[in-house]
Amino acid sequence: MAVEVTAPAPRVRPVSARLFVRLKLRVMGNNFRGQGWRVALFVVGVLVGLWFAGSGFFLFAAPGLAGSDRYALMIAAFGGGLLVLGWLLLPLVFFGVDETLDPARFALLPLSRRTLVTGLLAAALVSVPVLAVLIALAGLVVTAWVLGGWSAGLLGAVGVLGGVLLCVAASRAVTSAFATMLRSRRVRDLAAVLLAVTAALLGPLQIFGLAAIREADWAALSGAAEVVGWTPFGAPWTVGIDVAQGRVWAAPVKLLITAVTLGALLLWWSRSLESAMVGAASAGPAPATRGATGGAVAQLFPRAAGWARRDRFGALVARECRYWWRDARRRANLITIAVVGIFVPVMVNLGGAGFSMDTERGFTAGGGQASPVLVSLSMLFVGVIAALTLANQFGFDGSAYAAHVVAGVPGRLELRARFTAFSAYVLPMLAVVAVVIPLVLGEPGWIGLTAGGLFAAYGAGLAVTGLVSVLGAYSLPETSNPFALNTGAGVAKSFLSLLAMLGSAAAGVPMVLAAVLLGDVWLWLALPVGAAYGLGAALLGSYLAGDVLDRRQPELLATVTPRR
């Protein structure tokens, strides 16, 4: 009788967080392979991060190195609180979140939420920003050690590690939740408005803060630091300082606050991450289509491009207008333009005049008035930042740009259409800024000056960023997160933005020189001259960059196509 022998089932090992870390390092290595410019940008990013880390270390270690604990608690509470806010807001506003391991790629794998969140958190800790923050926060450990001995330093180190975990978890949870909500059109509109309003308050708050520091009541600030130290923003950073100052009982309570907050953030992240992966967020009811009176072709043109002629140029403009309105990643960049246009001129023109805190009159300005030259400089900056969004305009398309390559779209036509569609949303915002800023300054006669400066700087910025977008494009990850960037792309984005900003500012300098040399005459000439200068610069930029685009279409497509 034959005996059937059944082979034992293979043993399945559980997936550990170390596997996610190894996977991220492997993906990073593959991205750097054969890409010398990426390696160079990564090295530069490491050096810049180390410079900031060293500066932060000496700031946090200053009370300990000075041997005085008078300001130790304030530096730990306020500095740590600002650090947490930075981890929350900066990925939303500018740099994005590193999505080397896109969570959507794990949607079909049999991984539990706990395994996925733990692994992604461990992988997120392997990054240059986390290393720089750890080095900077080591200054708190030094301060606690010098002031309170090894026990204070040890507990301070535990608090710092918990605080870093809290920062990374908070950043991931907020961006994941915000990206998921952006799938809903109505919630997306509301989130855009709220984010713009919140960020717009940063300028006035900074002015108010500088005025408050000049007449600060340090005793009151010490009380405020103690309050912040009992919140999740300051609890992990003040553990060592409390032990050094004799409040040993506060250390376990603050560590408990940190642990509970960290657990709540991880739970929030896991829920928002799961809904983002399975597409649980509803996009809402389909919008009602316009009537058939305009025909099928007319329905392809959104309202922002309803004026465009029905030809190849108009079709490209309609496509770009629709994408700028519907793509969450592009809409996030439009928010930045609205925010910068509001708070930068206010901060420069009002904050530069100086403020004082008066107990009877409150918050008052003094020490001078805004000048046409200062207003022109602020308008130059706003116009340049507005055009800066197009520095990686082809990266938004990704592999979809292949359709343009196959269709043989001329480069000049391509860039003119992209500039036109983008301007359909940006120019109205710039017009509002040009009117509001002079009214806020009490100089309505400067509306022509501000409008001319904005249009000239914006047109010059389009000319420069058009060329930069062709020569320095980079790929963006294929993810629903509008704030996601590939590894190293944050550094690339920063340097490309700096290059485009410097070139655009240099092209817009003639408008500032005219404001200096012509005086009051320029108040009447700024609007027509600025509009003509901006339009001419944009057309010239599309003409020159279009020729380069015709020669580099295959290379550009290979550059912006995400590597799997």
Phi and psi in degrees as a GROMACS rama.xvg file:
@    title "Ramachandran Plot"
@    xaxis  label "Phi"
@    yaxis  label "Psi"
@TYPE xy
-78.8218  135.409  ALA-2
-102.892  122.38  VAL-3
-85.567  123.124  GLU-4
-102.502  121.107  VAL-5
-95.2225  124.51  THR-6
-68.8852  139.473  ALA-7
-63.6053  144.46  PRO-8
-64.8607  139.611  ALA-9
-61.526  141.569  PRO-10
-79.9902  125.344  ARG-11
-94.0257  117.848  VAL-12
-82.0717  139.847  ARG-13
-66.45  149.099  PRO-14
-78.7675  124.57  VAL-15
-103.401  166.286  SER-16
-65.3429  -28.2443  ALA-17
-61.8957  -32.1699  ARG-18
-65.0897  -38.4502  LEU-19
-65.1726  -38.9933  PHE-20
-64.6013  -45.4763  VAL-21
-63.0576  -38.3949  ARG-22
-64.809  -41.0258  LEU-23
-64.6537  -43.7552  LYS-24
-62.4725  -38.0732  LEU-25
-65.4446  -42.7985  ARG-26
-64.3878  -40.4639  VAL-27
-62.1412  -43.2904  MET-28
-62.4444  -40.0857  GLY-29
-66.5308  -35.8571  ASN-30
-67.4171  -32.1144  ASN-31
-82.6246  -17.4099  PHE-32
-66.1296  122.757  ARG-33
73.0136  8.34162  GLY-34
-119.11  81.1749  GLN-35
-60.8021  -34.9351  GLY-36
-68.1597  -33.3185  TRP-37
-68.2348  -39.8008  ARG-38
-63.0109  -42.7046  VAL-39
-63.7534  -43.2366  ALA-40
-65.4934  -36.4679  LEU-41
-65.1898  -41.5961  PHE-42
-64.2906  -43.3939  VAL-43
-62.4366  -41.2779  VAL-44
-61.7519  -38.5566  GLY-45
-63.5398  -42.9537  VAL-46
-65.3148  -42.4957  LEU-47
-63.8247  -42.2164  VAL-48
-61.751  -38.9787  GLY-49
-67.7377  -33.3629  LEU-50
-65.9209  -46.133  TRP-51
-64.3319  -36.6711  PHE-52
-63.3663  -42.8954  ALA-53
-63.9051  -41.3919  GLY-54
-63.0082  -43.2539  SER-55
-65.5558  -35.3791  GLY-56
-60.9624  -46.9673  PHE-57
-68.8833  -30.3805  PHE-58
-66.5643  -48.5157  LEU-59
-72.673  -27.2789  PHE-60
-88.8738  -4.19229  ALA-61
-57.2803  -46.3948  ALA-62
-61.0594  -39.3098  PRO-63
-69.4364  -42.1028  GLY-64
-66.2876  -30.864  LEU-65
-82.836  -11.9888  ALA-66
71.6925  25.8167  GLY-67
-130.315  133.235  SER-68
-101.829  16.6615  ASP-69
-65.3824  -44.5601  ARG-70
-106.964  8.95396  TYR-71
-62.7423  -45.2879  ALA-72
-67.0376  -39.4818  LEU-73
-65.2095  -43.3859  MET-74
-64.3136  -41.4258  ILE-75
-67.5129  -45.5005  ALA-76
-71.0284  -51.4013  ALA-77
-72.2362  -42.949  PHE-78
-63.613  -44.9731  GLY-79
-65.3717  -38.5252  GLY-80
-62.9669  -41.9128  GLY-81
-64.7408  -34.0263  LEU-82
-63.9014  -43.1552  LEU-83
-63.231  -43.1702  VAL-84
-62.3121  -37.5474  LEU-85
-61.8962  -42.1802  GLY-86
-65.8062  -27.2877  TRP-87
-79.9661  -42.2167  LEU-88
-95.7941  -38.0766  LEU-89
-60.3888  -43.2496  LEU-90
-61.0238  -30.0815  PRO-91
-74.5289  -37.0421  LEU-92
-87.6215  -41.1053  VAL-93
-136.496  -64.2973  PHE-94
-75.1049  -26.6431  PHE-95
83.7864  -178.663  GLY-96
-117.33  135.273  VAL-97
-65.7826  115.262  ASP-98
-114.399  46.4406  GLU-99
-56.5161  -41.3181  THR-100
-104.214  89.9682  LEU-101
-66.5099  121.58  ASP-102
-57.6359  -29.2987  PRO-103
-63.1054  -23.6586  ALA-104
-72.1053  -15.3176  ARG-105
-98.7076  6.37936  PHE-106
-62.5701  -35.1953  ALA-107
-93.6224  1.49147  LEU-108
-91.2959  146.722  LEU-109
-78.1182  68.1923  PRO-110
-114.779  136.125  LEU-111
-74.5398  161.962  SER-112
-61.2566  -39.8014  ARG-113
-62.9223  -44.4074  ARG-114
-63.559  -42.6678  THR-115
-66.5948  -46.2608  LEU-116
-65.7165  -43.519  VAL-117
-62.4108  -44.3478  THR-118
-65.8579  -43.3175  GLY-119
-66.7071  -34.6642  LEU-120
-66.2723  -43.1959  LEU-121
-63.1559  -41.0168  ALA-122
-66.632  -36.0675  ALA-123
-66.0966  -27.2624  ALA-124
-71.7353  -17.7806  LEU-125
-89.7916  82.9582  VAL-126
-157.449  160.978  SER-127
-65.9148  -44.1702  VAL-128
-58.7876  -40.3145  PRO-129
-64.8681  -41.4321  VAL-130
-62.2401  -43.2447  LEU-131
-64.1923  -40.6235  ALA-132
-65.9857  -40.4689  VAL-133
-61.8673  -41.867  LEU-134
-64.0186  -43.8905  ILE-135
-64.0133  -43.8754  ALA-136
-74.1054  -11.891  LEU-137
-61.184  -21.3315  ALA-138
-62.3268  -33.5231  GLY-139
-65.6116  -37.6149  LEU-140
-65.1391  -41.0266  VAL-141
-62.6338  -44.3509  VAL-142
-60.9754  -46.9945  THR-143
-63.6505  -38.9228  ALA-144
-65.5802  -44.5274  TRP-145
-67.5555  -40.5511  VAL-146
-82.2326  -29.0607  LEU-147
-129.66  3.78666  GLY-148
90.6849  -173.875  GLY-149
-67.7523  -31.5133  TRP-150
-66.2434  -42.5704  SER-151
-64.9836  -39.8311  ALA-152
-65.5125  -39.3924  GLY-153
-65.3714  -46.7319  LEU-154
-65.9727  -34.0066  LEU-155
-63.4832  -37.8872  GLY-156
-65.594  -39.6298  ALA-157
-62.9171  -42.7951  VAL-158
-63.2742  -39.4663  GLY-159
-63.7575  -44.6644  VAL-160
-62.1409  -42.2982  LEU-161
-64.3277  -36.812  GLY-162
-66.7996  -38.4755  GLY-163
-64.9532  -43.2966  VAL-164
-59.853  -39.2641  LEU-165
-63.7391  -42.1938  LEU-166
-61.7098  -48.2163  CYS-167
-65.5825  -43.9581  VAL-168
-63.621  -41.155  ALA-169
-63.7828  -43.0149  ALA-170
-61.285  -45.4807  SER-171
-67.4138  -41.2823  ARG-172
-65.5053  -44.6298  ALA-173
-67.4818  -46.6697  VAL-174
-66.3078  -37.6752  THR-175
-65.6233  -44.988  SER-176
-65.5972  -40.6624  ALA-177
-67.6012  -39.9963  PHE-178
-65.8602  -37.2257  ALA-179
-65.5035  -43.4904  THR-180
-65.2888  -29.3155  MET-181
-67.1709  -10.0252  LEU-182
-68.4875  -27.9358  ARG-183
-83.984  127.336  SER-184
-63.2634  -43.7152  ARG-185
-68.4643  -43.7416  ARG-186
-66.061  -33.5468  VAL-187
-63.2899  -43.012  ARG-188
-63.1639  -43.8522  ASP-189
-64.6507  -42.1554  LEU-190
-63.8261  -38.6349  ALA-191
-63.1284  -43.6863  ALA-192
-65.7898  -46.1503  VAL-193
-63.7062  -41.642  LEU-194
-65.0662  -40.5486  LEU-195
-65.0819  -42.7828  ALA-196
-65.7712  -42.5246  VAL-197
-62.1428  -47.1696  THR-198
-68.3923  -31.0387  ALA-199
-65.6535  -24.5404  ALA-200
-76.5049  -11.312  LEU-201
-63.5634  -39.3357  LEU-202
-62.5355  -56.7882  GLY-203
-58.4562  -36.5863  PRO-204
-65.9146  -36.1346  LEU-205
-66.3246  -42.5498  GLN-206
-61.4288  -44.7065  ILE-207
-62.7204  -39.3429  PHE-208
-65.6445  -41.6901  GLY-209
-64.2513  -39.2652  LEU-210
-66.991  -36.8197  ALA-211
-69.518  -34.0606  ALA-212
-65.346  -35.0301  ILE-213
-64.5284  -29.595  ARG-214
-122.447  39.6299  GLU-215
-70.8808  142.563  ALA-216
-96.2761  101.525  ASP-217
-65.277  -28.0093  TRP-218
-65.6655  -41.0515  ALA-219
-66.8487  -37.3694  ALA-220
-65.0639  -35.8917  LEU-221
-62.7957  -41.1043  SER-222
-64.282  -39.9722  GLY-223
-65.1903  -37.2125  ALA-224
-63.9102  -37.825  ALA-225
-64.8096  -38.4681  GLU-226
-66.0953  -46.2373  VAL-227
-61.441  -34.6481  VAL-228
-63.5047  -18.1799  GLY-229
-98.3705  8.50867  TRP-230
-106.722  164.132  THR-231
-59.8636  -20.1761  PRO-232
-71.749  -30.9734  PHE-233
-122.262  -10.8035  GLY-234
-59.2708  -48.3628  ALA-235
-66.9104  -27.0951  PRO-236
-84.7302  -20.3777  TRP-237
-100.808  4.99361  THR-238
-61.2679  -51.6449  VAL-239
-64.5608  -36.7119  GLY-240
-66.4645  -39.7745  ILE-241
-61.8009  -42.9183  ASP-242
-64.1853  -40.7408  VAL-243
-65.4274  -30.5544  ALA-244
-94.1386  12.0146  GLN-245
91.4984  3.53941  GLY-246
-98.5715  65.4935  ARG-247
-64.9353  -33.5858  VAL-248
-63.1797  -23.5281  TRP-249
-76.254  -22.3849  ALA-250
-61.6812  -52.9142  ALA-251
-64.2016  -31.8602  PRO-252
-67.1609  -43.5112  VAL-253
-69.6411  -35.0528  LYS-254
-64.9715  -35.0602  LEU-255
-66.6736  -41.5259  LEU-256
-58.7529  -43.8154  ILE-257
-63.0923  -44.3942  THR-258
-65.1971  -43.6394  ALA-259
-63.8106  -43.1275  VAL-260
-63.1708  -42.5245  THR-261
-61.838  -43.4421  LEU-262
-62.8388  -41.358  GLY-263
-64.4392  -39.4849  ALA-264
-66.5713  -41.6044  LEU-265
-64.7828  -38.0375  LEU-266
-64.7541  -43.4416  LEU-267
-61.9164  -44.384  TRP-268
-62.111  -43.1308  TRP-269
-62.8495  -39.3737  SER-270
-70.5222  -44.7384  ARG-271
-68.9089  -32.9302  SER-272
-66.8924  -42.0536  LEU-273
-64.992  -43.7812  GLU-274
-65.8061  -33.599  SER-275
-68.582  -35.2006  ALA-276
-72.7762  -40.5777  MET-277
-92.8555  -2.54094  VAL-278
70.997  37.2844  GLY-279
-73.6945  -21.934  ALA-280
-68.6495  130.287  ALA-281
-83.7127  138.314  SER-282
-84.8913  0.894  ALA-283
82.2149  173.204  GLY-284
-66.4574  149.974  PRO-285
-68.3006  136.32  ALA-286
-66.7049  148.217  PRO-287
-67.7498  133.703  ALA-288
-79.1631  152.868  THR-289
-71.3162  157.644  ARG-290
-61.4154  164.838  GLY-291
-81.4913  8.19281  ALA-292
-63.9488  -32.7448  THR-293
-89.0053  -3.56072  GLY-294
85.3589  170.246  GLY-295
-66.8253  -35.4404  ALA-296
-66.7175  -40.7166  VAL-297
-63.361  -30.3673  ALA-298
-70.8347  -17.9568  GLN-299
-78.2039  -12.5906  LEU-300
-99.8006  116.631  PHE-301
-67.8248  167.458  PRO-302
-59.5062  -34.034  ARG-303
-66.2114  -22.3154  ALA-304
-116.886  21.1999  ALA-305
-63.9212  -21.9793  GLY-306
-81.6819  -14.8613  TRP-307
-69.2752  144.824  ALA-308
-70.9558  153.971  ARG-309
-87.6606  71.9363  ARG-310
-142.218  -164.989  ASP-311
-64.7786  -41.1291  ARG-312
-62.7658  -45.8  PHE-313
-63.5407  -36.8722  GLY-314
-64.8852  -40.5855  ALA-315
-65.9731  -40.1255  LEU-316
-64.0532  -43.8985  VAL-317
-62.7164  -40.5747  ALA-318
-60.9875  -48.0357  ARG-319
-66.6815  -40.1464  GLU-320
-61.3063  -41.8221  CYS-321
-65.4265  -40.8057  ARG-322
-68.744  -39.9154  TYR-323
-65.4928  -26.5088  TRP-324
-87.6511  -29.8799  TRP-325
-104.269  -28.0864  ARG-326
-76.2921  121.069  ASP-327
-62.5263  -34.3955  ALA-328
-65.9176  -41.1715  ARG-329
-71.3837  -38.9628  ARG-330
-62.875  -34.6384  ARG-331
-61.8287  -34.3833  ALA-332
-72.3153  -34.2332  ASN-333
-64.1068  -32.5579  LEU-334
-61.2974  -42.5282  ILE-335
-59.6519  -40.6029  THR-336
-62.5136  -44.6043  ILE-337
-62.6656  -38.686  ALA-338
-68.4868  -48.3848  VAL-339
-62.4454  -39.9236  VAL-340
-63.0383  -22.9601  GLY-341
-90.201  -54.448  ILE-342
-87.7361  -23.9989  PHE-343
-66.819  -50.479  VAL-344
-60.6516  -37.9243  PRO-345
-63.7737  -44.7277  VAL-346
-67.0061  -39.4819  MET-347
-74.1532  -47.8865  VAL-348
-82.0304  -30.7973  ASN-349
-95.3432  -41.151  LEU-350
-68.1936  -31.3204  GLY-351
-69.4707  -18.4418  GLY-352
-80.4624  -15.8904  ALA-353
92.0408  142.551  GLY-354
-134.352  159.887  PHE-355
-142.336  153.584  SER-356
-101.867  119.043  MET-357
-116.496  132.373  ASP-358
-67.4454  -25.2564  THR-359
-94.9952  -43.4983  GLU-360
-97.8783  -9.99846  ARG-361
83.445  -135.449  GLY-362
-91.2157  107.705  PHE-363
-124.924  156.644  THR-364
-99.3689  152.853  ALA-365
-169.549  173.308  GLY-366
87.4306  14.1878  GLY-367
137.609  175.511  GLY-368
-128.737  156.901  GLN-369
-66.0315  144.41  ALA-370
-114.235  159.543  SER-371
-58.1833  -33.8953  PRO-372
-66.9606  -43.9241  VAL-373
-65.7125  -39.3675  LEU-374
-63.992  -41.4732  VAL-375
-62.7754  -38.5761  SER-376
-64.7015  -42.3468  LEU-377
-67.1746  -37.8298  SER-378
-66.34  -35.2862  MET-379
-60.165  -43.1852  LEU-380
-66.2842  -43.3691  PHE-381
-64.6326  -43.812  VAL-382
-62.9536  -39.5882  GLY-383
-65.8547  -44.094  VAL-384
-63.2539  -36.5203  ILE-385
-62.1655  -42.0693  ALA-386
-76.8739  -19.4437  ALA-387
-64.0512  -21.9255  LEU-388
-60.5725  -27.0101  THR-389
-86.5263  7.43727  LEU-390
-63.4366  -23.0791  ALA-391
-131.858  47.356  ASN-392
-64.7816  -30.974  GLN-393
-77.2959  -22.1294  PHE-394
-64.8045  -29.0936  GLY-395
-63.1033  -34.9223  PHE-396
-74.0648  -39.2572  ASP-397
64.3597  -136.538  GLY-398
-68.1634  -17.029  SER-399
-65.4074  -17.38  ALA-400
-65.6759  -15.1525  TYR-401
-59.6677  -32.0321  ALA-402
-61.9365  -36.4308  ALA-403
-70.9286  -36.8997  HIS-404
-66.3534  -44.2688  VAL-405
-66.0393  -38.9259  VAL-406
-74.3313  -11.9838  ALA-407
67.4689  42.5621  GLY-408
-68.0105  124.966  VAL-409
-60.7025  143.025  PRO-410
-61.7241  -41.616  GLY-411
-64.4493  -42.3261  ARG-412
-64.7195  -40.6366  LEU-413
-58.7421  -49.4341  GLU-414
-70.7615  -38.6788  LEU-415
-62.2073  -41.1631  ARG-416
-66.2655  -41.3099  ALA-417
-65.8521  -41.8455  ARG-418
-61.8674  -42.5075  PHE-419
-65.1856  -44.7571  THR-420
-65.5342  -42.7851  ALA-421
-64.0548  -39.623  PHE-422
-67.6474  -24.7145  SER-423
-60.4823  -27.1432  ALA-424
-99.0439  -32.0081  TYR-425
-83.2659  -41.1698  VAL-426
-59.4919  -40.9802  LEU-427
-60.4435  -37.0674  PRO-428
-66.223  -41.6464  MET-429
-65.7639  -35.9554  LEU-430
-64.051  -39.6124  ALA-431
-63.5827  -43.7871  VAL-432
-61.437  -41.4797  VAL-433
-63.8054  -27.6052  ALA-434
-89.5498  -40.7938  VAL-435
-70.3874  -43.8515  VAL-436
-59.8806  -48.7883  ILE-437
-61.344  -35.9248  PRO-438
-66.6757  -38.8087  LEU-439
-65.3462  -37.5209  VAL-440
-76.9782  -8.76498  LEU-441
77.2894  23.6879  GLY-442
-128.782  73.6734  GLU-443
-62.8239  -21.2631  PRO-444
-70.5129  -8.00019  GLY-445
-93.0724  7.83682  TRP-446
-61.3587  -42.2569  ILE-447
-62.7734  -37.3033  GLY-448
-64.2065  -47.4382  LEU-449
-68.4275  -40.911  THR-450
-65.3628  -44.4124  ALA-451
-62.9318  -42.6442  GLY-452
-64.0905  -40.9755  GLY-453
-64.4261  -47.8212  LEU-454
-66.0423  -38.4016  PHE-455
-66.5946  -46.8021  ALA-456
-64.747  -38.2532  ALA-457
-66.4788  -44.2727  TYR-458
-63.8844  -42.3135  GLY-459
-63.9461  -37.5527  ALA-460
-64.6637  -38.8842  GLY-461
-61.1494  -40.7024  LEU-462
-62.0936  -43.2861  ALA-463
-75.089  -46.044  VAL-464
-67.4597  -26.8926  THR-465
-61.0514  -43.3911  GLY-466
-70.7914  -40.0189  LEU-467
-63.5816  -38.4807  VAL-468
-66.1258  -25.9356  SER-469
-82.7158  -39.2807  VAL-470
-90.9314  -24.823  LEU-471
-124.825  31.9344  GLY-472
-70.4291  156.226  ALA-473
-145.169  156.984  TYR-474
-81.0238  153.01  SER-475
-115.407  149.088  LEU-476
-68.0519  147.375  PRO-477
-84.2827  90.1347  GLU-478
-148.665  158.086  THR-479
-79.0306  -8.2242  SER-480
-77.2242  113.982  ASN-481
-70.9703  -9.0889  PRO-482
-106.984  8.91859  PHE-483
-83.4094  145.489  ALA-484
-136.915  149.87  LEU-485
-70.9271  162.523  ASN-486
-60.6505  130.081  THR-487
87.1995  -16.1715  GLY-488
-71.0538  -27.0724  ALA-489
-63.0863  -41.9912  GLY-490
-67.5845  -43.043  VAL-491
-60.5141  -42.9295  ALA-492
-62.6563  -39.6975  LYS-493
-64.2913  -45.4561  SER-494
-74.6426  -36.778  PHE-495
-64.1983  -40.0569  LEU-496
-63.7936  -41.034  SER-497
-64.259  -43.3548  LEU-498
-62.8696  -47.3583  LEU-499
-64.9256  -36.2319  ALA-500
-66.3147  -44.2948  MET-501
-64.3915  -43.6465  LEU-502
-64.7182  -41.6826  GLY-503
-67.5471  -39.6554  SER-504
-64.105  -40.2793  ALA-505
-63.2984  -38.1568  ALA-506
-70.5536  -24.2972  ALA-507
-94.5707  -2.82627  GLY-508
-59.4354  -36.4145  VAL-509
-53.5753  -31.3242  PRO-510
-68.3049  -37.4152  MET-511
-69.1706  -40.9092  VAL-512
-62.5456  -37.6144  LEU-513
-64.6311  -37.9243  ALA-514
-65.2608  -32.0887  ALA-515
-74.4392  -42.6924  VAL-516
-86.6097  -33.975  LEU-517
-93.0379  -17.5387  LEU-518
66.3848  -133.096  GLY-519
-67.0104  -25.1217  ASP-520
-61.8857  -34.1668  VAL-521
-67.7813  -22.0093  TRP-522
-62.2736  -28.3457  LEU-523
-92.3392  -28.7338  TRP-524
-92.0653  -15.0933  LEU-525
-62.0657  -43.3634  ALA-526
-66.2607  -53.9078  LEU-527
-66.0945  -41.5313  PRO-528
-66.8545  -42.6973  VAL-529
-64.2725  -41.5842  GLY-530
-64.3016  -43.4731  ALA-531
-65.7811  -39.9816  ALA-532
-64.3819  -45.2254  TYR-533
-65.2663  -43.8814  GLY-534
-63.8593  -43.9499  LEU-535
-63.889  -40.9988  GLY-536
-64.4213  -41.522  ALA-537
-64.9508  -42.7688  ALA-538
-65.5193  -42.5369  LEU-539
-63.8797  -41.0682  LEU-540
-63.6789  -41.8092  GLY-541
-66.6015  -31.4406  SER-542
-68.4104  -48.0723  TYR-543
-72.8791  -46.2673  LEU-544
-68.9278  -27.3584  ALA-545
-64.2139  -38.1987  GLY-546
-63.5362  -41.1569  ASP-547
-64.7097  -38.9392  VAL-548
-64.2203  -38.8739  LEU-549
-60.2945  -34.4301  ASP-550
-83.2329  -21.5023  ARG-551
-114.712  17.1728  ARG-552
-58.4459  -48.2987  GLN-553
-62.1167  -43.4705  PRO-554
-64.2065  -38.7575  GLU-555
-64.6098  -41.9862  LEU-556
-62.3089  -41.8861  LEU-557
-65.3804  -32.0532  ALA-558
-73.3888  -41.6659  THR-559
-86.9139  -9.08756  VAL-560
-75.9211  121.881  THR-561
-61.8814  138.584  PRO-562
-88.0027  126.319  ARG-563
